[in-house]
Amino acid sequence: MKTLLTLLLILTFGIANCQMSYEFSTWLKTEPIEEYSYKSTYGQVAKTKKQALIPWKVTGIAIFATVTEAIGDGLYDNGKTNGNQNQMMTGKAFQATSIGDHFLYIPAMKNSNTSWLLVPVVEAIWRFILFDITYNLTRGLNIGYIGNTTYWDRGMQSFAPPPVMRLFADGVDIPFVIRFTFDNF
């Protein structure tokens, strides 16, 4: 019964997603671009209110996508290790949420004059900062644990940094990525 409900839920979301994709693409083509209006004050061009919120939106989306992916991976791996099918399905739901969250960049970047190529840079830095810590906490491991399955983990093992050093690197990266986001978006 659970399998049938899960399959029905996936099918419903798939149908809704196709319909939303069609409506969203139509909206993108027909929506007037009024958000690019600038106000001139004393010879200077000021950002509109919508543009001032873009760095907050980009930061929030990147953090939410990274954290939900890490939680999803942790739950899935725990479920696979323990043989818990429900935990594996919950992990997959978190992973799907993370993927779907990336669509939120479209309306945010529609109001921005910045290149889309900077979005993966911001997301990669937030992933470096948050993914391993969130994954380890979800699995019940200590914060500084370094696995041995991915190339990233193997590279980190070759340096073998203590957990305090890793947290220090994250502390240095957080102000950098925030400043980078607010300067460029």
C-alpha positions as CSV (number, residue, x, y, z in Angstrom):
1,M,0.0,0.0,0.0
2,K,2.9,2.4,0.9
3,T,4.5,1.7,-2.5
4,L,1.3,2.4,-4.3
5,L,0.8,5.7,-2.4
6,T,4.4,6.7,-3.1
7,L,4.1,5.9,-6.8
8,L,0.8,7.9,-6.9
9,L,2.5,10.8,-5.2
10,I,5.4,10.8,-7.6
11,L,3.1,10.5,-10.6
12,T,1.0,13.4,-9.3
13,F,4.1,15.6,-8.8
14,G,5.4,14.7,-12.2
15,I,2.1,15.7,-13.9
16,A,1.9,18.9,-11.8
17,N,5.6,19.7,-12.7
18,C,5.0,19.3,-16.4
19,Q,1.9,21.6,-16.2
20,M,3.9,24.1,-14.1
21,S,6.8,23.9,-16.5
22,Y,4.6,24.8,-19.5
23,E,2.8,27.6,-17.6
24,F,6.2,28.9,-16.2
25,S,7.8,29.0,-19.7
26,T,4.7,30.8,-21.0
27,W,5.0,33.3,-18.1
28,L,8.7,33.9,-18.8
29,K,7.9,34.7,-22.4
30,T,5.0,37.0,-21.8
31,E,5.8,38.8,-18.5
32,P,6.8,42.4,-19.1
33,I,10.1,43.4,-17.7
34,E,9.2,46.3,-15.4
35,E,11.6,45.2,-12.7
36,Y,14.5,46.7,-14.6
37,S,13.4,50.3,-14.0
38,Y,15.9,52.5,-12.4
39,K,15.4,55.6,-10.3
40,S,17.8,58.5,-10.9
41,T,18.7,60.4,-7.8
42,Y,21.1,63.3,-8.2
43,G,22.7,61.9,-11.3
44,Q,23.3,58.5,-9.7
45,V,21.4,55.3,-10.6
46,A,19.9,53.6,-7.5
47,K,18.9,50.0,-7.3
48,T,15.2,49.3,-7.2
49,K,13.6,47.6,-4.1
50,K,13.4,44.3,-5.9
51,Q,17.0,44.3,-6.9
52,A,18.1,45.1,-3.3
53,L,16.5,41.8,-2.2
54,I,18.3,39.6,-4.7
55,P,21.5,38.9,-2.6
56,W,19.3,37.7,0.3
57,K,17.3,35.5,-2.0
58,V,20.4,34.0,-3.7
59,T,22.0,33.3,-0.3
60,G,18.9,31.8,1.1
61,I,18.3,29.5,-1.8
62,A,21.9,28.3,-1.9
63,I,21.9,27.6,1.9
64,F,18.5,25.8,1.7
65,A,19.5,23.7,-1.3
66,T,22.8,22.6,0.3
67,V,21.3,21.8,3.7
68,T,18.4,19.8,2.2
69,E,20.8,17.9,-0.1
70,A,23.1,17.0,2.8
71,I,20.2,15.9,5.0
72,G,18.8,13.8,2.2
73,D,22.2,12.2,1.5
74,G,22.7,11.5,5.2
75,L,19.2,10.0,5.7
76,Y,19.5,7.9,2.6
77,D,22.9,6.5,3.6
78,N,21.7,5.8,7.1
79,G,18.7,4.0,5.7
80,K,20.8,2.0,3.3
81,T,23.2,1.0,6.1
82,N,20.4,0.1,8.6
83,G,18.1,-1.4,6.0
84,N,15.4,1.2,6.8
85,Q,13.3,1.8,3.7
86,N,11.4,4.7,5.2
87,Q,14.6,6.6,6.0
88,M,15.8,6.0,2.5
89,M,12.6,7.4,1.0
90,T,12.7,10.4,3.3
91,G,16.3,11.0,2.2
92,K,15.2,10.9,-1.4
93,A,12.4,13.4,-0.7
94,F,15.0,15.8,0.8
95,Q,17.2,15.3,-2.3
96,A,14.3,16.0,-4.6
97,T,13.5,19.2,-2.5
98,S,17.1,20.3,-3.0
99,I,16.9,19.8,-6.8
100,G,13.5,21.6,-7.0
101,D,14.8,24.5,-4.9
102,H,17.1,25.5,-7.7
103,F,14.1,26.6,-9.8
104,L,13.7,29.4,-7.3
105,Y,16.8,31.1,-8.8
106,I,14.8,31.9,-11.9
107,P,12.5,34.6,-10.5
108,A,15.3,36.0,-8.3
109,M,17.7,36.3,-11.2
110,K,15.0,37.7,-13.5
111,N,15.3,41.0,-11.5
112,S,19.1,41.0,-11.5
113,N,21.5,42.5,-14.0
114,T,24.2,40.0,-12.9
115,S,25.4,37.1,-15.0
116,W,23.9,33.7,-14.2
117,L,27.4,32.2,-14.1
118,L,27.9,33.6,-10.6
119,V,25.1,31.5,-9.1
120,P,27.1,28.2,-9.3
121,V,30.1,30.0,-7.7
122,V,28.0,31.1,-4.7
123,E,26.3,27.7,-4.4
124,A,29.7,25.9,-4.6
125,I,31.1,28.0,-1.8
126,W,28.1,27.4,0.4
127,R,28.3,23.7,-0.4
128,F,32.0,23.7,0.8
129,I,30.9,25.4,4.0
130,L,27.8,23.5,5.0
131,F,27.5,20.1,3.2
132,D,30.0,18.0,5.2
133,I,29.0,19.4,8.6
134,T,25.3,18.9,7.9
135,Y,25.8,15.4,6.4
136,N,27.9,14.3,9.4
137,L,25.4,15.7,12.0
138,T,22.6,13.9,10.1
139,R,24.4,10.6,10.2
140,G,25.3,11.0,13.9
141,L,29.1,11.4,13.2
142,N,31.3,14.1,14.7
143,I,31.6,17.3,12.8
144,G,35.1,16.8,11.6
145,Y,34.7,13.3,10.3
146,I,36.1,12.8,6.8
147,G,34.8,9.8,4.9
148,N,36.5,7.9,2.1
149,T,33.9,7.4,-0.6
150,T,34.2,10.5,-2.8
151,Y,37.2,12.2,-4.4
152,W,36.6,15.2,-2.2
153,D,36.8,13.0,0.9
154,R,40.0,11.4,-0.3
155,G,41.6,14.7,-1.1
156,M,40.6,16.0,2.4
157,Q,42.1,12.8,3.9
158,S,45.4,13.6,2.3
159,F,45.6,16.9,4.2
160,A,44.0,15.4,7.3
161,P,43.0,18.7,8.9
162,P,41.8,18.7,12.5
163,P,38.1,19.6,12.9
164,V,39.0,23.0,14.4
165,M,40.9,23.9,11.3
166,R,38.0,22.9,9.1
167,L,35.6,25.1,11.1
168,F,38.1,27.9,10.9
169,A,38.2,27.6,7.1
170,D,34.4,27.7,7.1
171,G,34.5,30.8,9.3
172,V,36.8,32.5,6.8
173,D,34.6,31.5,3.9
174,I,31.3,32.7,5.3
175,P,32.2,36.5,5.3
176,F,33.8,36.0,1.8
177,V,30.8,34.5,0.2
178,I,28.4,36.9,1.8
179,R,30.5,39.9,0.6
180,F,30.8,38.3,-2.8
181,T,27.1,37.8,-3.1
182,F,26.2,41.3,-1.9
183,D,28.7,42.9,-4.2
184,N,27.8,41.1,-7.3
185,F,24.0,40.6,-7.1
